[in-house]
Amino acid sequence: MENKYEKFNLILSIIGLIGSFVFALFEKQTIALIALVLGLICFYGWIQFKGFTGRKKWGLLLLGGAVLLMGTSAYILFGSLEPELAQKKDSTINSSTVSIKDTTTSSKESSVKTHYTQNQLPDSWQPIVDFSVHNQIKITDTGHLTIDFRFQNKSISGKVLSETSGKEITTFNLYESNGVPTVESLNLDLAADTYSIVLTENQTYQEKEQEEKMEWKATFVSFESNEKEPNNDMESAIVLKNGNEISANFTQEDELDYYKFLAENAGTLKVTTTMYMGAVDFALLDQDGKEIKTNNFYDSEASMKEPKTEELMFDLEAGTYYVRYKKKDTGKYEIKLDFTISNSVLKTKNDTLEKSLEVNSGDTKNMFFSMQDDCHYFKITAAQSGKLKVRVSANFQSMELEIINAADKLTVKKENLYLNGSEKEVKSEELEYDLDAGTYYIKCKRNSSSTGNYEIAINWL
């Protein structure tokens, strides 16, 4: 009976040890580990049944240890305990951000092309087998092109070229070596042109054969823009009139957009910008290109589905103005101009003592402070001493009022008026001054943020 158990343990140990290697080769690591442990237990049992002692016993134990070491090495070499589950990873390629390590380029670019139009793009996965064939896409409208790549165990270098200018629009890298199918998207805002998608396959060094795969598909959405390019400087600016609205965009190759507006009278210009992209820089310029006002529009949540709107108001003199947008992001935007003429009575400026506007007791003057204005002067003459009564009504916050004696140009009275008016509500303040007979100047000076319409009523009592 004892001899029977000896043989049984020996046979089981041999089967277990051989089986562990076989299962490891076929990546059945869990079963291989169990077989290895059981085989070693049976091997040790056989040694005990045989009654080996001394050198024989230790020699056989060392042999078992060597087998255990070899089995462990096989276990580490052929994979982990649990096989990986393939997962789909989505990301966006903005530039060459994925590094490719231990690779060498194995193919050269070719001039062979497959032609597509924006309405005939593949909307389902298409295999890429021959990397010497470049996909050429003809776009007839300005819009957004999305190219999706699905790949596995591949290393790809890519670039997008304009066929008209030959300019390189963008470059990107695709790299996957873990056997996990990966999807990455290339998002481009492009002008009407023909573009070549050039892919170069790189040779990767892998320790064993793995399945390789490369597929692509694409979609295009037109911006439906009515902007006429080029309008990237003051000379080529698009002329907009009161109430005009235009749909425009910034593509990969754009940098600046200019719009021109002529204000025949002083008034308020409202610029409404609707953003379908994350950010854009705004500037209002005078006829010489000098910046009157700048602003940075930024909203990370703005998108084609959820655009964001910004409104700016400018109180301006009559003249020629430019609206300039500078690219911070690519995508679509809309601009609308609305202009409201002021009710000012001024035909010429009254911004100095010499140009002061003469008024009489009982006069009421409608005035307007533009962003370019500093002050207005009014002149009144009284034949006898009395009380000067001044009432100011405005739709802005504050202004400074000063009474100046014309004889010696000295200030008689000076004070700040805190009106707290607004675009929706006009506020008033009334002041009285006891003055001798003579000629006086009334100076109205705007504060830095106070522009718009105001009314001044003057009485000598």
VOPAGU-2260 file (C-alpha; in pm, 1 decimal, decimal comma):
REM VOPAGU-2260
SITE   aa  ch    i         X         Y         Z
SITE  MET   A    0       0,0       0,0       0,0
SITE  GLU   A    1     283,3     234,5      89,8
SITE  ASN   A    2     447,6     170,9    -249,3
SITE  LYS   A    3     115,8     251,9    -418,3
SITE  TYR   A    4      95,3     594,2    -247,1
SITE  GLU   A    5     456,0     665,7    -337,4
SITE  LYS   A    6     384,4     617,3    -708,7
SITE  PHE   A    7      56,6     807,8    -683,9
SITE  ASN   A    8     228,3    1113,1    -529,5
SITE  LEU   A    9     510,2    1098,6    -782,8
SITE  ILE   A   10     268,9    1084,9   -1078,8
SITE  LEU   A   11      56,4    1371,0    -940,6
SITE  SER   A   12     362,6    1586,2    -876,7
SITE  ILE   A   13     487,9    1534,3   -1233,8
SITE  ILE   A   14     142,0    1607,4   -1380,6
SITE  GLY   A   15     104,2    1919,8   -1162,3
SITE  LEU   A   16     444,5    2062,8   -1251,7
SITE  ILE   A   17     408,1    1998,6   -1624,8
SITE  GLY   A   18      47,6    2125,7   -1619,6
SITE  SER   A   19     149,3    2450,0   -1451,9
SITE  PHE   A   20     382,5    2532,6   -1741,9
SITE  VAL   A   21     123,0    2438,3   -2002,0
SITE  PHE   A   22    -147,1    2654,3   -1842,0
SITE  ALA   A   23      98,4    2942,7   -1804,5
SITE  LEU   A   24     180,9    2925,7   -2175,4
SITE  PHE   A   25    -190,3    2958,9   -2257,6
SITE  GLU   A   26    -224,2    3252,2   -2012,6
SITE  LYS   A   27    -436,1    3055,1   -1765,4
SITE  GLN   A   28    -236,7    3194,9   -1477,7
SITE  THR   A   29    -474,0    3110,0   -1193,3
SITE  ILE   A   30    -498,9    2741,7   -1292,0
SITE  ALA   A   31    -122,6    2729,7   -1353,8
SITE  LEU   A   32     -52,8    2856,9   -1003,2
SITE  ILE   A   33    -286,8    2599,9    -844,6
SITE  ALA   A   34    -130,5    2315,7   -1046,7
SITE  LEU   A   35     218,8    2430,1    -946,5
SITE  VAL   A   36     135,3    2434,9    -573,7
SITE  LEU   A   37     -40,6    2095,2    -582,9
SITE  GLY   A   38     247,5    1945,3    -779,8
SITE  LEU   A   39     501,9    2062,5    -523,5
SITE  ILE   A   40     289,6    1928,8    -235,0
SITE  CYS   A   41     271,5    1586,8    -403,1
SITE  PHE   A   42     645,0    1598,9    -472,4
SITE  TYR   A   43     714,7    1665,6    -105,5
SITE  GLY   A   44     479,3    1380,0     -10,4
SITE  TRP   A   45     668,9    1143,6    -238,0
SITE  ILE   A   46     995,6    1240,4     -66,3
SITE  GLN   A   47     840,6    1165,5     271,8
SITE  PHE   A   48     702,0     826,7     159,8
SITE  LYS   A   49    1038,3     726,5      18,1
SITE  GLY   A   50    1198,2     811,0     348,8
SITE  PHE   A   51    1487,7     999,2     195,3
SITE  THR   A   52    1728,6    1150,8     443,7
SITE  GLY   A   53    2049,7    1346,6     436,3
SITE  ARG   A   54    2184,9    1464,6     103,7
SITE  LYS   A   55    1921,1    1290,7    -104,7
SITE  LYS   A   56    1639,2    1460,7      82,9
SITE  TRP   A   57    1795,1    1806,2      59,2
SITE  GLY   A   58    1889,0    1755,1    -303,7
SITE  LEU   A   59    1532,1    1667,6    -393,2
SITE  LEU   A   60    1401,7    1964,7    -192,5
SITE  LEU   A   61    1640,6    2191,4    -383,1
SITE  LEU   A   62    1508,3    2040,3    -705,6
SITE  GLY   A   63    1154,3    2125,5    -595,0
SITE  GLY   A   64    1264,8    2479,6    -510,2
SITE  ALA   A   65    1415,4    2517,7    -856,4
SITE  VAL   A   66    1089,2    2401,8   -1011,8
SITE  LEU   A   67     900,0    2651,4    -794,6
SITE  LEU   A   68    1135,4    2930,5    -908,5
SITE  MET   A   69    1088,1    2833,8   -1273,7
SITE  GLY   A   70     712,6    2821,0   -1231,6
SITE  THR   A   71     706,7    3161,2   -1066,9
SITE  SER   A   72     916,2    3304,7   -1351,2
SITE  ALA   A   73     674,5    3159,1   -1605,1
SITE  TYR   A   74     385,1    3307,9   -1410,9
SITE  ILE   A   75     543,2    3655,5   -1416,5
SITE  LEU   A   76     652,4    3623,5   -1780,1
SITE  PHE   A   77     319,2    3522,1   -1929,3
SITE  GLY   A   78      89,5    3769,2   -1758,7
SITE  SER   A   79     -90,5    3874,5   -1445,3
SITE  LEU   A   80    -331,7    3679,3   -1228,3
SITE  GLU   A   81    -643,0    3839,5   -1378,8
SITE  PRO   A   82    -669,8    3906,0   -1754,4
SITE  GLU   A   83    -735,6    4269,4   -1845,5
SITE  LEU   A   84   -1078,3    4365,1   -1968,1
SITE  ALA   A   85   -1081,4    4575,7   -2282,5
SITE  GLN   A   86   -1218,5    4920,5   -2218,9
SITE  LYS   A   87   -1298,0    5203,7   -2451,8
SITE  LYS   A   88   -1120,7    5528,1   -2368,6
SITE  ASP   A   89   -1242,3    5859,7   -2510,8
SITE  SER   A   90   -1025,0    6168,2   -2529,7
SITE  THR   A   91    -969,5    6473,7   -2750,0
SITE  ILE   A   92    -654,5    6549,6   -2944,9
SITE  ASN   A   93    -568,0    6919,6   -2932,0
SITE  SER   A   94    -205,4    6892,1   -3037,7
SITE  SER   A   95      88,6    6652,2   -3022,0
SITE  THR   A   96      36,6    6557,6   -2659,7
SITE  VAL   A   97      77,6    6179,1   -2666,4
SITE  SER   A   98     438,6    6066,3   -2646,5
SITE  ILE   A   99     562,8    5769,3   -2848,3
SITE  LYS   A  100     842,3    5574,9   -2682,8
SITE  ASP   A  101    1074,4    5310,0   -2829,6
SITE  THR   A  102     937,9    5344,8   -3181,2
SITE  THR   A  103    1083,9    5396,2   -3524,7
SITE  THR   A  104     909,4    5520,5   -3835,7
SITE  SER   A  105     848,9    5238,8   -4078,2
SITE  SER   A  106     663,4    5404,3   -4366,2
SITE  LYS   A  107     697,2    5709,3   -4586,6
SITE  GLU   A  108     434,1    5959,0   -4696,3
SITE  SER   A  109     277,6    5915,0   -5037,6
SITE  SER   A  110      74,2    6133,6   -5271,7
SITE  VAL   A  111    -202,5    5872,6   -5318,6
SITE  LYS   A  112    -532,7    6021,6   -5197,0
SITE  THR   A  113    -889,6    5913,0   -5132,7
SITE  HIS   A  114   -1131,8    6202,4   -5188,7
SITE  TYR   A  115   -1433,6    6290,4   -4975,3
SITE  THR   A  116   -1668,0    6589,3   -4964,2
SITE  GLN   A  117   -1817,8    6731,9   -4646,0
SITE  ASN   A  118   -2149,9    6562,9   -4729,9
SITE  GLN   A  119   -1996,7    6223,4   -4806,7
SITE  LEU   A  120   -1783,0    6159,6   -4501,6
SITE  PRO   A  121   -1782,6    5807,0   -4356,1
SITE  ASP   A  122   -2029,4    5807,0   -4065,7
SITE  SER   A  123   -1944,6    5450,0   -3963,2
SITE  TRP   A  124   -1608,7    5295,2   -3879,1
SITE  GLN   A  125   -1390,4    5243,2   -4185,4
SITE  PRO   A  126   -1068,1    5039,0   -4165,6
SITE  ILE   A  127    -733,5    5200,5   -4244,2
SITE  VAL   A  128    -510,7    4936,7   -4395,8
SITE  ASP   A  129    -280,8    5123,4   -4633,1
SITE  PHE   A  130    -121,0    5423,0   -4462,9
SITE  SER   A  131      26,7    5544,4   -4790,2
SITE  VAL   A  132    -325,7    5647,7   -4898,3
SITE  HIS   A  133    -420,4    5988,7   -4757,8
SITE  ASN   A  134    -780,8    6087,9   -4693,6
SITE  GLN   A  135    -856,1    6419,7   -4862,5
SITE  ILE   A  136   -1165,7    6610,9   -4747,9
SITE  LYS   A  137   -1317,7    6897,3   -4946,2
SITE  ILE   A  138   -1509,6    7148,5   -4733,8
SITE  THR   A  139   -1727,0    7407,9   -4907,4
SITE  ASP   A  140   -1853,6    7583,6   -4591,7
SITE  THR   A  141   -1678,2    7707,7   -4282,5
SITE  GLY   A  142   -1755,8    7472,2   -3997,6
SITE  HIS   A  143   -1652,5    7211,5   -3742,8
SITE  LEU   A  144   -1487,7    6885,9   -3854,1
SITE  THR   A  145   -1464,6    6593,0   -3612,3
SITE  ILE   A  146   -1247,7    6294,3   -3702,9
SITE  ASP   A  147   -1267,6    5989,8   -3475,4
SITE  PHE   A  148    -990,1    5730,7   -3471,4
SITE  ARG   A  149   -1031,3    5385,9   -3316,4
SITE  PHE   A  150    -708,9    5191,7   -3281,8
SITE  GLN   A  151    -544,2    4906,3   -3095,6
SITE  ASN   A  152    -173,3    4824,5   -3058,1
SITE  LYS   A  153     -83,9    5107,0   -3295,2
SITE  SER   A  154     155,7    5399,7   -3302,8
SITE  ILE   A  155      47,6    5670,5   -3548,3
SITE  SER   A  156     181,3    6016,4   -3634,6
SITE  GLY   A  157     -67,0    6245,4   -3806,3
SITE  LYS   A  158    -106,0    6591,8   -3954,5
SITE  VAL   A  159    -369,0    6796,4   -4136,3
SITE  LEU   A  160    -260,1    6999,9   -4439,1
SITE  SER   A  161    -435,2    7274,3   -4636,0
SITE  GLU   A  162    -420,2    7189,2   -5004,9
SITE  THR   A  163    -457,8    7556,1   -5103,8
SITE  SER   A  164    -180,6    7706,1   -4893,7
SITE  GLY   A  165      15,7    7392,0   -4814,0
SITE  LYS   A  166       9,3    7506,9   -4452,7
SITE  GLU   A  167      19,9    7253,4   -4173,2
SITE  ILE   A  168    -300,8    7309,1   -3975,5
SITE  THR   A  169    -221,4    7075,5   -3686,2
SITE  THR   A  170     -25,0    6765,7   -3590,1
SITE  PHE   A  171    -116,5    6482,8   -3355,7
SITE  ASN   A  172       1,6    6145,3   -3226,5
SITE  LEU   A  173    -191,8    5827,9   -3151,2
SITE  TYR   A  174     -33,2    5555,2   -2941,1
SITE  GLU   A  175    -178,5    5246,9   -2774,9
SITE  SER   A  176      21,2    4940,9   -2664,7
SITE  ASN   A  177    -189,2    4766,2   -2399,4
SITE  GLY   A  178    -424,5    4586,5   -2633,7
SITE  VAL   A  179    -716,0    4806,1   -2524,7
SITE  PRO   A  180    -930,8    4948,9   -2809,2
SITE  THR   A  181    -898,9    5327,2   -2785,6
SITE  VAL   A  182   -1101,2    5608,6   -2943,0
SITE  GLU   A  183    -961,9    5959,9   -2980,5
SITE  SER   A  184   -1122,9    6257,5   -3154,3
SITE  LEU   A  185    -959,8    6531,1   -3359,8
SITE  ASN   A  186   -1173,6    6849,3   -3349,4
SITE  LEU   A  187   -1102,4    7123,9   -3602,5
SITE  ASP   A  188   -1278,1    7449,8   -3693,5
SITE  LEU   A  189   -1193,6    7496,3   -4060,9
SITE  ALA   A  190   -1255,8    7741,1   -4343,6
SITE  ALA   A  191   -1374,2    7626,8   -4685,0
SITE  ASP   A  192   -1081,6    7442,6   -4844,1
SITE  THR   A  193    -952,1    7096,9   -4924,5
SITE  TYR   A  194    -758,9    6924,2   -4647,3
SITE  SER   A  195    -539,8    6615,6   -4645,8
SITE  ILE   A  196    -531,1    6387,7   -4342,4
SITE  VAL   A  197    -182,1    6237,0   -4350,0
SITE  LEU   A  198    -117,9    5935,8   -4126,4
SITE  THR   A  199     218,3    5768,5   -4080,9
SITE  GLU   A  200     239,6    5430,0   -3911,0
SITE  ASN   A  201     528,5    5388,1   -3670,8
SITE  GLN   A  202     687,5    5052,4   -3590,0
SITE  THR   A  203     639,1    4947,2   -3228,4
SITE  TYR   A  204     844,8    4679,2   -3058,2
SITE  GLN   A  205     622,3    4426,0   -2884,7
SITE  GLU   A  206     723,0    4117,7   -2693,3
SITE  LYS   A  207     457,2    3900,3   -2855,8
SITE  GLU   A  208     206,9    3908,8   -3135,9
SITE  GLN   A  209    -103,5    4115,9   -3062,0
SITE  GLU   A  210    -400,3    4212,0   -3273,2
SITE  GLU   A  211    -357,6    4549,0   -3448,4
SITE  LYS   A  212    -646,7    4762,4   -3567,3
SITE  MET   A  213    -699,0    5112,9   -3710,2
SITE  GLU   A  214   -1035,0    5265,2   -3811,4
SITE  TRP   A  215   -1179,0    5612,5   -3867,3
SITE  LYS   A  216   -1498,7    5807,1   -3926,7
SITE  ALA   A  217   -1581,6    6177,7   -3956,4
SITE  THR   A  218   -1861,7    6433,3   -3926,3
SITE  PHE   A  219   -1891,9    6797,0   -4036,7
SITE  VAL   A  220   -2122,7    7070,8   -3905,1
SITE  SER   A  221   -2145,1    7399,2   -4096,1
SITE  PHE   A  222   -2130,7    7727,0   -3901,9
SITE  GLU   A  223   -2371,9    7878,2   -4157,4
SITE  SER   A  224   -2167,0    8196,9   -4143,9
SITE  ASN   A  225   -2236,3    8508,1   -4353,0
SITE  GLU   A  226   -1902,5    8666,8   -4268,4
SITE  LYS   A  227   -1695,6    8757,4   -4573,9
SITE  GLU   A  228   -1327,3    8686,0   -4537,4
SITE  PRO   A  229   -1075,8    8835,4   -4529,0
SITE  ASN   A  230   -1160,2    9097,9   -4267,1
SITE  ASN   A  231    -842,8    9072,8   -4062,3
SITE  ASP   A  232    -745,9    9443,6   -4063,0
SITE  MET   A  233    -904,9    9789,5   -4065,4
SITE  GLU   A  234    -878,0    9820,9   -4443,2
SITE  SER   A  235   -1076,0    9501,0   -4502,8
SITE  ALA   A  236   -1323,4    9551,2   -4216,3
SITE  ILE   A  237   -1684,7    9449,4   -4280,4
SITE  VAL   A  238   -1915,1    9754,3   -4272,9
SITE  LEU   A  239   -2209,8    9715,8   -4035,6
SITE  LYS   A  240   -2507,8    9948,3   -4006,3
SITE  ASN   A  241   -2748,2   10006,9   -3721,0
SITE  GLY   A  242   -2936,5    9686,6   -3642,0
SITE  ASN   A  243   -2709,0    9465,7   -3853,2
SITE  GLU   A  244   -2630,2    9116,9   -3726,4
SITE  ILE   A  245   -2365,1    8889,5   -3867,8
SITE  SER   A  246   -2265,1    8529,4   -3803,5
SITE  ALA   A  247   -1888,5    8482,8   -3800,8
SITE  ASN   A  248   -1623,4    8239,8   -3683,3
SITE  PHE   A  249   -1261,9    8179,3   -3598,8
SITE  THR   A  250   -1098,4    7882,5   -3771,2
SITE  GLN   A  251    -758,3    7725,1   -3711,1
SITE  GLU   A  252    -601,0    7978,9   -3948,2
SITE  ASP   A  253    -783,9    8298,4   -3836,8
SITE  GLU   A  254    -646,6    8549,1   -3588,4
SITE  LEU   A  255    -842,5    8878,1   -3616,9
SITE  ASP   A  256   -1183,7    9000,4   -3736,5
SITE  TYR   A  257   -1266,5    9370,4   -3792,4
SITE  TYR   A  258   -1604,5    9543,1   -3829,4
SITE  LYS   A  259   -1660,0    9908,7   -3920,9
SITE  PHE   A  260   -1941,6   10135,7   -3803,3
SITE  LEU   A  261   -2020,1   10498,9   -3889,9
SITE  ALA   A  262   -2200,4   10704,5   -3623,1
SITE  GLU   A  263   -2340,1   11012,1   -3796,0
SITE  ASN   A  264   -2447,9   11160,6   -3462,2
SITE  ALA   A  265   -2344,5   11127,5   -3101,7
SITE  GLY   A  266   -2521,2   10842,2   -2929,5
SITE  THR   A  267   -2506,6   10503,3   -2760,9
SITE  LEU   A  268   -2368,6   10197,3   -2936,5
SITE  LYS   A  269   -2470,9    9856,3   -2803,5
SITE  VAL   A  270   -2257,1    9562,9   -2915,9
SITE  THR   A  271   -2408,2    9219,0   -2856,9
SITE  THR   A  272   -2171,2    8923,7   -2889,1
SITE  THR   A  273   -2306,0    8569,2   -2883,9
SITE  MET   A  274   -2032,8    8310,3   -2831,0
SITE  TYR   A  275   -2053,7    7947,9   -2938,3
SITE  MET   A  276   -1694,9    7900,2   -2820,1
SITE  GLY   A  277   -1509,0    7945,9   -2494,6
SITE  ALA   A  278   -1328,9    8279,1   -2529,2
SITE  VAL   A  279   -1260,6    8581,6   -2749,2
SITE  ASP   A  280   -1092,7    8920,2   -2697,6
SITE  PHE   A  281   -1297,9    9232,5   -2778,8
SITE  ALA   A  282   -1184,1    9588,1   -2854,3
SITE  LEU   A  283   -1356,1    9909,3   -2965,1
SITE  LEU   A  284   -1125,4   10130,6   -3173,2
SITE  ASP   A  285   -1147,4   10487,4   -3300,2
SITE  GLN   A  286   -1088,4   10581,9   -3663,1
SITE  ASP   A  287    -711,7   10582,5   -3606,5
SITE  GLY   A  288    -708,9   10234,9   -3456,3
SITE  LYS   A  289    -661,6   10356,9   -3098,8
SITE  GLU   A  290    -828,9   10139,1   -2837,8
SITE  ILE   A  291   -1123,2   10306,3   -2665,3
SITE  LYS   A  292   -1229,9   10003,1   -2465,5
SITE  THR   A  293   -1117,5    9640,6   -2439,1
SITE  ASN   A  294   -1277,6    9336,9   -2285,1
SITE  ASN   A  295   -1206,4    8965,5   -2253,3
SITE  PHE   A  296   -1506,1    8741,8   -2305,5
SITE  TYR   A  297   -1466,2    8401,9   -2141,0
SITE  ASP   A  298   -1716,9    8131,4   -2059,7
SITE  SER   A  299   -1602,5    7770,9   -2037,2
SITE  GLU   A  300   -1962,2    7649,4   -2074,6
SITE  ALA   A  301   -2027,8    7822,8   -2407,7
SITE  SER   A  302   -2088,8    7573,4   -2689,6
SITE  MET   A  303   -2275,9    7523,5   -3015,0
SITE  LYS   A  304   -2572,6    7393,0   -2816,6
SITE  GLU   A  305   -2555,4    7649,5   -2535,6
SITE  PRO   A  306   -2414,8    7982,8   -2659,3
SITE  LYS   A  307   -2341,2    8266,0   -2416,4
SITE  THR   A  308   -2421,6    8634,1   -2477,6
SITE  GLU   A  309   -2227,0    8945,5   -2376,2
SITE  GLU   A  310   -2359,4    9303,4   -2411,6
SITE  LEU   A  311   -2149,4    9620,0   -2397,6
SITE  MET   A  312   -2271,5    9982,2   -2415,4
SITE  PHE   A  313   -2061,8   10274,2   -2540,1
SITE  ASP   A  314   -2158,0   10643,1   -2539,6
SITE  LEU   A  315   -1977,4   10786,4   -2841,2
SITE  GLU   A  316   -1930,5   11103,7   -3039,1
SITE  ALA   A  317   -2015,6   11109,5   -3406,8
SITE  GLY   A  318   -1741,1   10938,3   -3604,8
SITE  THR   A  319   -1605,6   10614,3   -3748,1
SITE  TYR   A  320   -1543,4   10320,4   -3516,9
SITE  TYR   A  321   -1411,2    9966,6   -3544,4
SITE  VAL   A  322   -1499,5    9655,0   -3348,9
SITE  ARG   A  323   -1211,4    9408,3   -3334,0
SITE  TYR   A  324   -1224,7    9047,3   -3220,3
SITE  LYS   A  325    -905,9    8855,3   -3148,7
SITE  LYS   A  326    -903,5    8476,5   -3144,0
SITE  LYS   A  327    -863,4    8302,5   -2810,6
SITE  ASP   A  328   -1053,2    7992,5   -2915,7
SITE  THR   A  329   -1189,0    7854,2   -3242,2
SITE  GLY   A  330   -1557,0    7833,4   -3323,5
SITE  LYS   A  331   -1861,2    8039,5   -3410,8
SITE  TYR   A  332   -1977,5    8377,0   -3280,3
SITE  GLU   A  333   -2239,3    8638,0   -3372,0
SITE  ILE   A  334   -2220,3    9017,3   -3353,5
SITE  LYS   A  335   -2505,4    9269,3   -3357,2
SITE  LEU   A  336   -2481,7    9649,8   -3346,7
SITE  ASP   A  337   -2760,5    9876,6   -3222,2
SITE  PHE   A  338   -2716,0   10254,7   -3215,0
SITE  THR   A  339   -2936,0   10508,6   -3038,0
SITE  ILE   A  340   -2888,9   10877,1   -3125,0
SITE  SER   A  341   -2851,5   11111,9   -2828,3
SITE  ASN   A  342   -3093,1   11399,8   -2770,8
SITE  SER   A  343   -2811,8   11653,0   -2731,4
SITE  VAL   A  344   -2865,8   12006,0   -2866,9
SITE  LEU   A  345   -2495,4   12052,9   -2935,4
SITE  LYS   A  346   -2382,1   12113,7   -3289,4
SITE  THR   A  347   -2025,9   12198,6   -3188,6
SITE  LYS   A  348   -1823,2   12113,1   -2880,3
SITE  ASN   A  349   -1843,6   12338,8   -2574,4
SITE  ASP   A  350   -1547,5   12188,4   -2392,0
SITE  THR   A  351   -1354,6   12513,3   -2322,7
SITE  LEU   A  352   -1438,3   12856,7   -2180,6
SITE  GLU   A  353   -1397,5   13007,7   -2525,4
SITE  LYS   A  354   -1645,9   12759,3   -2675,8
SITE  SER   A  355   -1898,5   12783,3   -2392,4
SITE  LEU   A  356   -2267,3   12759,6   -2479,5
SITE  GLU   A  357   -2457,9   13079,8   -2392,9
SITE  VAL   A  358   -2778,3   13030,3   -2195,8
SITE  ASN   A  359   -3047,7   13255,3   -2053,4
SITE  SER   A  360   -3257,5   13230,9   -1742,8
SITE  GLY   A  361   -3528,0   12971,6   -1796,2
SITE  ASP   A  362   -3330,3   12768,8   -2050,9
SITE  THR   A  363   -3316,6   12388,8   -2041,7
SITE  LYS   A  364   -3049,2   12212,9   -2245,3
SITE  ASN   A  365   -3034,3   11844,3   -2335,9
SITE  MET   A  366   -2674,3   11730,1   -2325,9
SITE  PHE   A  367   -2472,3   11413,3   -2377,6
SITE  PHE   A  368   -2142,2   11296,9   -2232,0
SITE  SER   A  369   -1955,1   11061,0   -2464,2
SITE  MET   A  370   -1659,3   10846,3   -2363,8
SITE  GLN   A  371   -1436,7   11100,7   -2538,7
SITE  ASP   A  372   -1581,8   11400,1   -2353,1
SITE  ASP   A  373   -1431,6   11561,9   -2046,1
SITE  CYS   A  374   -1650,1   11864,8   -1968,3
SITE  HIS   A  375   -1911,7   12111,2   -2095,6
SITE  TYR   A  376   -1918,6   12490,5   -2036,6
SITE  PHE   A  377   -2225,2   12714,7   -2020,7
SITE  LYS   A  378   -2222,1   13096,5   -2000,7
SITE  ILE   A  379   -2485,2   13317,7   -1831,8
SITE  THR   A  380   -2490,6   13695,2   -1772,6
SITE  ALA   A  381   -2696,1   13862,1   -1495,9
SITE  ALA   A  382   -2763,9   14238,7   -1490,2
SITE  GLN   A  383   -2828,4   14239,1   -1116,4
SITE  SER   A  384   -2744,9   14035,2    -810,4
SITE  GLY   A  385   -2962,3   13735,5    -746,0
SITE  LYS   A  386   -2987,8   13363,2    -698,6
SITE  LEU   A  387   -2859,1   13118,5    -962,2
SITE  LYS   A  388   -3064,8   12800,3    -961,6
SITE  VAL   A  389   -2927,3   12493,3   -1144,6
SITE  ARG   A  390   -3110,8   12162,0   -1180,2
SITE  VAL   A  391   -2931,8   11860,9   -1330,8
SITE  SER   A  392   -3108,9   11537,9   -1436,0
SITE  ALA   A  393   -2908,7   11240,8   -1565,8
SITE  ASN   A  394   -2914,1   10867,6   -1637,6
SITE  PHE   A  395   -2565,3   10815,5   -1496,1
SITE  GLN   A  396   -2407,1   10812,1   -1151,9
SITE  SER   A  397   -2231,9   11141,1   -1086,8
SITE  MET   A  398   -2069,7   11456,5   -1219,8
SITE  GLU   A  399   -1883,6   11762,2   -1095,4
SITE  LEU   A  400   -2041,3   12111,1   -1106,3
SITE  GLU   A  401   -1832,8   12429,3   -1088,1
SITE  ILE   A  402   -1933,3   12800,0   -1096,7
SITE  ILE   A  403   -1658,3   13027,5   -1236,3
SITE  ASN   A  404   -1651,5   13409,8   -1232,1
SITE  ALA   A  405   -1582,1   13523,9   -1588,9
SITE  ALA   A  406   -1411,9   13843,7   -1470,5
SITE  ASP   A  407   -1119,5   13680,4   -1290,3
SITE  LYS   A  408   -1168,0   13313,7   -1392,0
SITE  LEU   A  409   -1180,7   13217,7   -1025,0
SITE  THR   A  410   -1398,7   12939,6    -892,1
SITE  VAL   A  411   -1693,4   13061,0    -689,2
SITE  LYS   A  412   -1834,8   12720,1    -601,7
SITE  LYS   A  413   -1742,5   12359,4    -679,7
SITE  GLU   A  414   -1912,1   12038,0    -573,3
SITE  ASN   A  415   -1985,2   11679,2    -673,3
SITE  LEU   A  416   -2336,1   11577,5    -767,6
SITE  TYR   A  417   -2421,5   11218,8    -675,4
SITE  LEU   A  418   -2721,0   11157,7    -895,9
SITE  ASN   A  419   -2727,5   10775,4    -891,7
SITE  GLY   A  420   -2910,2   10764,2   -1221,9
SITE  SER   A  421   -2914,1   10458,7   -1445,8
SITE  GLU   A  422   -3003,0   10349,3   -1795,2
SITE  LYS   A  423   -3356,3   10276,7   -1676,1
SITE  GLU   A  424   -3403,7   10568,6   -1435,3
SITE  VAL   A  425   -3317,9   10940,3   -1454,7
SITE  LYS   A  426   -3228,7   11109,4   -1125,5
SITE  SER   A  427   -3216,3   11486,0   -1051,2
SITE  GLU   A  428   -3047,1   11725,8    -812,9
SITE  GLU   A  429   -3107,4   12100,6    -768,3
SITE  LEU   A  430   -2857,3   12361,1    -642,9
SITE  GLU   A  431   -2882,0   12734,5    -559,6
SITE  TYR   A  432   -2607,6   12999,8    -545,7
SITE  ASP   A  433   -2625,4   13365,8    -430,5
SITE  LEU   A  434   -2424,0   13568,6    -682,3
SITE  ASP   A  435   -2348,4   13930,2    -766,5
SITE  ALA   A  436   -2436,2   14079,1   -1101,9
SITE  GLY   A  437   -2196,0   13971,6   -1374,9
SITE  THR   A  438   -2104,9   13693,4   -1614,7
SITE  TYR   A  439   -2048,4   13339,1   -1494,8
SITE  TYR   A  440   -1947,4   13004,4   -1641,5
SITE  ILE   A  441   -2111,2   12680,5   -1535,5
SITE  LYS   A  442   -1875,3   12387,2   -1584,9
SITE  CYS   A  443   -2011,3   12031,8   -1591,0
SITE  LYS   A  444   -1733,6   11772,9   -1570,2
SITE  ARG   A  445   -1803,6   11404,5   -1606,5
SITE  ASN   A  446   -1654,7   11145,6   -1375,4
SITE  SER   A  447   -1463,5   10856,7   -1530,0
SITE  SER   A  448   -1749,1   10607,4   -1550,3
SITE  SER   A  449   -2032,1   10855,6   -1609,9
SITE  THR   A  450   -2146,1   10885,9   -1969,6
SITE  GLY   A  451   -2484,7   10931,4   -2131,6
SITE  ASN   A  452   -2766,1   11183,5   -2151,5
SITE  TYR   A  453   -2826,0   11462,4   -1904,1
SITE  GLU   A  454   -3041,2   11773,9   -1883,8
SITE  ILE   A  455   -2942,8   12107,1   -1729,6
SITE  ALA   A  456   -3202,2   12373,4   -1640,2
SITE  ILE   A  457   -3077,6   12724,1   -1546,4
SITE  ASN   A  458   -3271,8   13005,6   -1378,0
SITE  TRP   A  459   -3167,2   13344,5   -1236,4
SITE  LEU   A  460   -3402,2   13457,8    -964,4
